[in-house]
Amino acid sequence: MQSAAKQDLAIVQAISLLLVVAFVVVNMLVDVANALLDPRAARRAAG
């Protein structure tokens, strides 16, 4: 929070980018795990 208060935008942007990348990676891993654990999901996605 001190970085935002000091308007150190580079640090705020870097932290935001890391959080977004972590969110996307976790979502991707959950989707892959779901497809592996539930074959119906994989068939539904294939059409």
Secondary structure, DSSP 8 states (H G I E B T S, - for coil): -HHHHTT-HHHHHHHHHHHHHHHHHHHHHHHHHHHHH-HHHHHHHH-
